[in-house]
């Protein structure tokens, strides 16, 4: 178990800087690493790479479908393409390209889908992906991650560089809450237990991990002891850990900045229904599209706050006693 | 390079014969669009491409991507003729568990460089390969056949813009302009207008040739390579069912499940090609 800080302070470094810096570092160390952007270099800070090593960052212009195919072609010759665009363009828009030229053809493409869910803020409903994890999860042999802080993002980028296949990493662009020490290690298919508790388990990903920790603090004052798991590895998911905590706490709440259909909540429900039926509640987007707004407003509107998690926990703990 | 036209025409005949036998054996398939690219495949695999059939994944090879994946049967016939795999494999086309699916799968068939069939996607992969070679200062060429109907797909035009911008002069796009797509004539469905004008406007070196002439196709490729500044587009003036007059004239010839009359015509074409190649009729 990791003892996460209880300050829930934002990191000093933005996730986009971590992506750009790590990609630059990987590209300098390995001439086969190549970044691809569809006119969002300045959004994710990779413009500094094109200035320094122009042959290892290609701006395709606004053509995500072609970008995904070019990435597949680059990988045919042994290059390791890292493709970035906003999550909805990487999945909704270029889904068939990702599916056929990517996974079905068994090419080697690493995808960073940024601006996850409500963190797209002022870009609004057209840009607010609540379904990218679900889409990526439907692709056979596609590895799907949602990162929760900069230590994890950097670790996973370095890790996927060395693994052949299609890897989709979902992230926010700005500052995350600091959760992990810099030397932390992560494993695909292994969730991180951030807090122990006997009464309920909150399984979260991305920005909802910090909200879940805050909820656990509130719940503790009410005498409810909540375990908190950072399930950054959406696929493969940590079946054993989910079953173990379902058996010990006998109640589960999932929390995600994504539609409750298709993403983390669905993945956990699938595990539970097959292996250990357990009362559960899912926090996340419902039958809703995105909209413009500030992050705090959007988190309240879509019921993605610590307080919403607390209420869901109270409900599920009550139902356990029925 | 000089061209031994007669030798190349024999190779073309061999590909056409194997394609017909392969499809006839299956009992149905994409005859039209497989036969219209036979001459182009003969020129590529018989003359211009740097390949090693003994070592399909040779790193120094030229790449070929059949973006119009439904032409798979004639690509397989070509690969068999070149010795990538035994001819018998052709007669497993589309059978359960086969290594030869109707649309090419690079993970199943020796010599297939990219999985295609979802139209518009092969050309992007070809552009990625050509870009990779250019960035590495390697002189390998990437060849890609796209269909005229396939060019309905917007992704193709994304790829062409990208290729021209990056001056991918080692990319050779061959457009199989057979003027028909599944539902009818391309000009009635989405009029392609003038491909030469369009590719010119998109920054390509472009030539239109008789797609049934190995000589013209070969010369156009060599001329394109000599200009050394732009990606190359060769518009192949072809007909669906090319080289088999009966099939050329058949109106609905995209995907055929032969009738008795069709069968007789196909078998007679097979016999004719076999006689020409001096192999005698094979059962």
Contacts between the chains, C-beta under 8 A, distances in Angstrom:
chain1	res1	chain2	res2	distance
A	34	B	135	7.9
A	55	B	135	5.1
A	58	B	131	7.2
A	60	B	162	5.9
A	61	B	161	7.2
A	61	B	162	7.1
A	61	B	165	7.7
A	63	B	155	7.8
A	63	B	158	3.8
A	63	B	161	7.4
A	63	B	162	6.8
A	65	B	120	7.5
A	65	B	121	7.9
A	65	B	124	7.2
A	65	B	154	7.7
A	65	B	155	4.5
A	65	B	158	6.4
A	66	B	124	4.7
A	66	B	127	7.3
A	66	B	155	5.7
A	66	B	158	3.7
A	66	B	159	5.0
A	66	B	162	5.8
A	68	B	124	7.4
A	69	B	121	5.3
A	69	B	122	8.0
A	69	B	123	7.5
A	69	B	124	2.4
A	69	B	125	5.1
A	69	B	127	7.3
A	69	B	128	6.5
A	69	B	155	7.0
A	69	B	159	7.0
A	70	B	124	5.5
A	70	B	125	7.4
A	70	B	127	5.5
A	70	B	128	3.9
A	70	B	131	6.6
A	70	B	159	7.7
A	70	B	162	6.8
A	71	B	128	6.5
A	72	B	114	7.5
A	72	B	124	7.3
A	72	B	125	4.9
A	72	B	128	6.1
A	73	B	114	7.4
A	73	B	124	6.6
A	73	B	125	3.8
A	73	B	126	6.2
A	73	B	127	6.1
A	73	B	128	2.0
A	73	B	129	4.4
A	73	B	130	7.7
A	73	B	131	7.2
A	73	B	132	7.0
A	74	B	128	4.4
A	74	B	129	7.5
A	74	B	131	6.6
A	74	B	132	5.0
A	75	B	128	7.7
A	76	B	63	7.2
A	76	B	113	6.7
A	76	B	114	6.5
A	76	B	125	6.7
A	76	B	128	7.1
A	76	B	129	5.5
A	76	B	132	7.7
A	77	B	129	5.8
A	77	B	132	4.1
A	77	B	133	7.0
A	77	B	136	7.8
A	78	B	59	7.9
A	79	B	132	5.6
A	96	B	118	5.6
A	96	B	121	7.5
A	97	B	121	6.0
A	97	B	124	7.3
A	97	B	155	7.5
A	100	B	115	6.8
A	100	B	117	7.5
A	100	B	118	4.4
A	100	B	121	5.8
A	101	B	114	7.9
A	101	B	115	7.4
A	101	B	118	7.8
A	101	B	121	4.9
A	101	B	124	6.9
A	101	B	125	5.8
A	104	B	115	6.0
A	105	B	105	7.9
A	105	B	106	6.1
A	105	B	107	7.3
A	105	B	114	6.5
A	105	B	115	3.7
A	105	B	125	7.9
A	106	B	106	7.8
A	106	B	107	5.4
A	106	B	115	7.9
